[in-house]
Amino acid sequence: MKIKEGFSLHELGDEYIVIHDGMTNVNFDKLLSLNATAAFLWKTMGHKEWTMEQLVTLLTEEYEVEREQAQKDVERFVGMLVQSGVAE
């Protein structure tokens, strides 16, 4: 999995949003909101290629979470990115 070029994470207070940098007219219905854990994964990933297994390992190393729960969280995160057209 890889984040597509042109998308970036922006921190607004305690919130994290993903937008396409080339947007001249921001459609706020199309913004992608991330929690702190998803933002951690995004920041770590950058625009490099990552496997689901690598992302699960990142979560278990950074947070006190069981591998099974980390797997579910990564699947949800990756699914959201792919469904939103942000990752491939």
C-alpha positions in Angstrom: 0.0 0.0 0.0 1.2 3.5 -0.8 -0.3 7.0 -0.2 -0.8 8.7 -3.6 1.3 11.8 -4.4 -0.3 15.1 -3.7 -2.1 14.2 -0.5 -0.8 15.5 2.8 -1.7 15.5 6.5 -2.5 18.7 8.2 -2.8 19.2 12.0 -5.5 21.6 13.2 -5.3 21.8 16.9 -6.1 18.2 18.1 -7.5 17.2 14.7 -5.8 15.7 11.7 -7.1 16.0 8.2 -5.9 14.8 4.8 -6.4 16.9 1.7 -5.0 17.0 -1.8 -2.5 19.8 -2.0 -3.7 20.9 -5.4 -7.2 21.7 -4.3 -8.0 25.4 -5.0 -11.6 25.2 -3.8 -11.7 22.9 -0.7 -14.8 20.8 -0.6 -15.2 20.1 3.2 -17.4 17.1 2.4 -14.3 15.4 0.9 -11.8 16.0 3.8 -10.5 12.9 5.4 -10.3 13.1 9.2 -7.8 10.9 11.1 -7.4 10.2 14.8 -3.9 10.4 16.4 -3.1 6.7 15.8 -4.0 6.9 12.1 -2.0 10.2 11.9 1.0 8.3 13.4 0.8 5.7 10.7 0.4 8.3 8.0 3.4 10.3 9.2 5.5 7.1 9.4 4.5 5.9 6.0 5.1 9.0 4.1 4.7 8.3 0.4 6.7 5.0 0.6 5.3 1.5 -0.1 4.2 -0.4 3.1 2.7 -3.8 3.7 -0.2 -4.4 6.1 2.2 -6.5 8.2 4.7 -3.7 8.6 1.9 -1.3 9.7 0.7 -3.8 12.3 4.2 -4.1 13.6 4.5 -0.3 13.8 1.4 -0.1 15.9 2.4 -2.8 18.3 5.8 -1.2 18.8 4.5 2.3 19.3 1.3 1.6 21.4 0.4 -1.0 24.0 -2.0 -2.9 21.8 -2.4 -6.6 21.1 -1.4 -7.7 17.6 -5.0 -8.9 16.8 -6.4 -5.4 17.6 -3.6 -3.7 15.7 -4.4 -5.9 12.7 -8.1 -4.8 12.8 -7.1 -1.2 13.2 -4.7 -1.3 10.2 -7.3 -3.0 8.0 -9.8 -0.3 8.9 -7.2 2.5 8.2 -6.0 1.0 4.9 -9.6 0.4 3.8 -10.5 4.0 4.5 -7.5 5.3 2.5 -8.2 3.0 -0.5 -12.0 3.7 -0.4 -11.3 7.5 -0.3 -8.9 7.2 -3.2 -5.9 8.4 -1.2 -3.9 5.2 -1.3 -3.3 2.4 -3.8 
